[in-house]
Amino acid sequence: MNSFKFFWDTHKWIGISISAFLVITAVTGFLLLLKKEYAWIQPPTQKGSPGNLESFLSLSDAWRHVEAADHPDFQHVDDIDRIDVRVDKRVYKVRSKHNHTEIQIDAVSGAVLSTATRTSDWLENLHDGSWIGKPVHDYIMPLVAIAVLFMVFSGLWLWLQPKWKRRQRKKRDERAKAGSG
């Protein structure tokens, strides 16, 4: 089997095999690029009360304000996935482990500024394959990345190889013509 046929067949079948992953990754990647532009993808960061870092609530005080909001996704401190601190906006973004929920708390007053769903978190899980499970994220998606690299290089070979062969044939024909003439 010559290299062209090998790369043609493997390029075709790998492309078919990973096409769904590529479409999902491309669409979610595009939306993630736009996440700050659209509130339905990621809630905009609110602005807290005036104050400096020394006037910020402690994390335990911030939790008490989240708990007082009585949101079903924040029933226990263990429901918190992470707390992002936006110092410049004086906001705590408290993110739940459940349903991609986020509550934004004024870091100075403790007032609940926003409660929203972070669609961007769901899109990230879809983008990196972790929504299916850890094995897909850890093993399949790296294989997809390697397959994409293979597709790039095999595609270049499929494009260049005929040009290279034509050039070789032309040189051979010119030498033959020069030798016979």
Secondary structure, DSSP 8 states (H G I E B T S, - for coil): --HHHHHHHHHHHHHHHHHHHHHHHHHHHHHHHTTTT-TTTS-------S--GGGS--HHHHHHHHHHTT-TT-SSGGGEEEEEEEGGGTEEEEEESSTTEEEEEETTT--EEEEEE-HHHHHHHHHHTTTT-HHIIIIIHHHHHHHHHHHHHHHHHHHHHHHHHHHHHHHHHHHHHHHH-
